[in-house]
Each structure stands twice: as C-alpha cells, then as structure tokens.
C-alpha cells in the first residue's frame, strides 16, 4: 500500500500535546476558556473542528466513539466525523449511547444519563457567552477575571421586560462552580440540567474561536436566572410520535403544506432503543407491516 | 579499544499510543482529584526520576514548555540530558517562567509564589508542578472536596511537603490564579488541581 497515511487520529503529536495541555488547564479551571493554537482541519469551520481536535487529542485505540448532531447519529455532520475517525484512528464506532466511551456532540446532550467512564466532547461555535454583549475580547477577558457578569443578567432581564419571560431558548448561559459564566454551546436549555453534577467529564472545543473549556465531573452548573423568574427547561408539550416518550427533547417535523406536524425524539438512539423495547407512538408503522410475504 | 558510554534511557517504545494512554491517565486524574490513577506506558527512566514522572514528561513536555527542576534533579546531569534529548523542552533556572516543574525532593519544594501563577485574565498560564512523593497509598489521611469529587474523598499519602494543606489553602484563595499539582509515586499519580480543597483529617 502506497496510499498516504496519517498519524493516529490525524493530528501530529506536537499539536496533540498542545491541545492536551490546554485540556488539563481547562479541567483545573472549570468554565474558563483556555486559548489554544487551533489547526486547520480537513473540514470547514462550523463543522465541528474544535470538537474534532479535542476528540483527536484524547482518543485511543480502545475507545468506542459516538458522534451526534442535534441528537441524531444519522446526519451528514455526525456521519462524516465518525468516518473521519474510523479512517484516521481505526477506532470502533457505535450509535449506542451506553456503549460509547467518547461522545462528540453538536448541540444536544443525549437523554441517557452519562457514566463515569464516558467523556462528552461538545462542538462550540461561539465560546464567549458575553460576545454579543461586548465584542472586544480584551473587555470580556477582564469581565471574566473580575467575575463582572451584570451585563448578562441585564440581557436576561430585557427578555423579561420585552416578552414577559426569559426567551433565551438555547445557548442558555450557565455559571460553573459558582465562578465562571460559560456558554454551554447551542444546546437547547432543556439540556442544561444534565450538565449539573454530571458523572462524566465534559470538554468543549471551539475551532474557529480557538478556545477549549471543560466541566469536571461532579461540578455545579447553574443556569442563570432570577428569584422571581426561575430557570425553566423548555420542551414541546407533546409525546414522541414514534416511541411515545414524554420525557425526551422533541423535534417538530412539518409533514405537509397544510400545517400538519409531528413531534419525534431528537435523540435517535433513545427513540430507537425505546421502540425496540416495544414502546409505540401514534405515528409509527405497525411492527409487522414490513414483514416478508409468506 | 572499546569505550564504554553510559547509554541514555530510552523514551516510549510506541510514542503515539503511549503518550495517548498516559495523557488519558493524567486527564482522568485531573478530572477526579484524589483518585489514584496508574500510568501503564513503559519508558526508560533517568535516576532519580520516577516512572510516572518520566511518562508525564514524555507526554506533555516539548519545545513550548520551559521546565524547572529542583536541585536534586538539576544536579543529576542525566535528567537534564534525557529531558532535552527526548522532549526538546528548555530547562530553565527561573521557576517563574516554567510551564512545568519537577520536584524530586518534596521537603525542599519552594513556595508556590516562586512559580508562574497565571494572570487574572489568563489563569491557565501557570506552572503545573510534578512532585515525586514516597507513597500514594499509605500515610496520613487527607480529606479532599471540590469539582471532580462526589462529596468528599479521602487520600492516604506520604507527600513530604511541609505545610502542604496551608499552602494549598493559600493557593485556593488566589483562584482563578494558582498552580496545579501532580503527585507521583512510582507509576501511581494523583492530581490536585487548584480547585481542590485539601485538609488533613483529624485523628
């Protein structure tokens, strides 16, 4: 074989060392954004280059990798990243949440509870929770240094003044270990409570913005709110049309141009596992409909 | 005539896989302070370094990380040569500029403010101190709590650093600035990041 070969998991060893050192400091300072020398990856920014670099730096030959995009194992982004690591690292891949040791995610936390043997890697577009309130990096750095977070409370207050409730539905800001305000990446706020006191290590990589941050296991993650307007996770008031789950985060799917819609679990593994256990929703096909003619 | 030259101890046999496995061990240790983790990768070790400290050096040190060595290590020419040859890391005399420090004699550990503590804006620019200790399984008991620990965990260790609990309490007051510790005994390691509360257990 004369085909070009890559180093294990694509990145060269010096890059991995640099990312690994950043990860260790990120764990030591929960919620703080560590700058790192993000590399160009063979995929465009916005496709998870930060998450991919973090995964490449931690992945070993014994790991089982799962990649989800908005809860789904079957979307282009998830499939291409999974294939990328199959090709460059030869690691085992899985769609099963409980069997995975490293899970890279774009914008969702799956429904199954994470265990201590797992690491969750988030793809992050804009790591700075204060960025849309203060565009200057020098200023946001200082605001974090001084724990000067009044501005973000003003933003939430303005939501209440304008809409009567906190209208922020995703990338809902959290405070980690009672110190750093952190962007949980654009996960729906439904997922925020899962980050709190989680058994697994959570790592965040932002490739274009060149930042890595982390939440160690068993760390408090508090969604910002007010005493009179407490944080409320949001989901559609419906059950999954395929597996009838009432506790999962639901995607709304438009089914025709007359306003019909259905709601299904965003987490495909959760939904399929429930269907395999015999749970049936209002819309799924009868289990024997596709059986072969006798 | 053959001249006998003392051979330099080897690095990792399989650099890529050994570095990955060692890093995951260190990452697990850092994510779960107080837990004793085992480094499995095998390499040559220059005396008086321990196996775990050598593996950490081969995994995390390179030309971008100035390294400070305590007197016991610095006076052993083998260690400096070995670190420079295998990792290309500059070995420097001023601890305040170091990314990593390696301590073979815990009783003579300099005060933490001799090392890099990071700035309020960039608290990550601080020294990680690797300390070789007598035991991470026997010795006085310490109660640890903080991020990464489910409630409270107890660490039994013979660390040998005088006033360590007081120094770590002072270190915690500087948060988010501060140093992070990696304790090594043979191939066992325990991490004490700056967020860990560390108190000697009564009785």
Boltz contact constraints between the chains, C-beta under 6 A:
constraints:
  - contact:
      token1: [A, 8]
      token2: [B, 16]
      max_distance: 6.0
  - contact:
      token1: [A, 14]
      token2: [B, 62]
      max_distance: 6.0
  - contact:
      token1: [A, 17]
      token2: [B, 62]
      max_distance: 6.0
  - contact:
      token1: [A, 20]
      token2: [B, 23]
      max_distance: 6.0
  - contact:
      token1: [A, 21]
      token2: [B, 60]
      max_distance: 6.0
  - contact:
      token1: [A, 24]
      token2: [B, 30]
      max_distance: 6.0
  - contact:
      token1: [A, 25]
      token2: [B, 124]
      max_distance: 6.0
  - contact:
      token1: [A, 27]
      token2: [B, 30]
      max_distance: 6.0
  - contact:
      token1: [A, 27]
      token2: [B, 31]
      max_distance: 6.0
  - contact:
      token1: [A, 28]
      token2: [B, 180]
      max_distance: 6.0
  - contact:
      token1: [A, 28]
      token2: [B, 193]
      max_distance: 6.0
  - contact:
      token1: [A, 28]
      token2: [B, 194]
      max_distance: 6.0
  - contact:
      token1: [A, 29]
      token2: [B, 123]
      max_distance: 6.0
  - contact:
      token1: [A, 29]
      token2: [B, 176]
      max_distance: 6.0
  - contact:
      token1: [A, 30]
      token2: [B, 147]
      max_distance: 6.0
  - contact:
      token1: [A, 34]
      token2: [B, 124]
      max_distance: 6.0
  - contact:
      token1: [A, 60]
      token2: [B, 20]
      max_distance: 6.0
  - contact:
      token1: [A, 141]
      token2: [B, 121]
      max_distance: 6.0
  - contact:
      token1: [A, 145]
      token2: [B, 120]
      max_distance: 6.0
  - contact:
      token1: [A, 145]
      token2: [B, 121]
      max_distance: 6.0
  - contact:
      token1: [A, 177]
      token2: [B, 147]
      max_distance: 6.0
  - contact:
      token1: [A, 201]
      token2: [B, 31]
      max_distance: 6.0
  - contact:
      token1: [A, 216]
      token2: [B, 31]
      max_distance: 6.0
  - contact:
      token1: [A, 216]
      token2: [B, 147]
      max_distance: 6.0
  - contact:
      token1: [A, 216]
      token2: [B, 148]
      max_distance: 6.0
  - contact:
      token1: [A, 217]
      token2: [B, 31]
      max_distance: 6.0
  - contact:
      token1: [A, 217]
      token2: [B, 148]
      max_distance: 6.0
  - contact:
      token1: [A, 218]
      token2: [B, 149]
      max_distance: 6.0
  - contact:
      token1: [A, 218]
      token2: [B, 150]
      max_distance: 6.0
  - contact:
      token1: [A, 219]
      token2: [B, 147]
      max_distance: 6.0
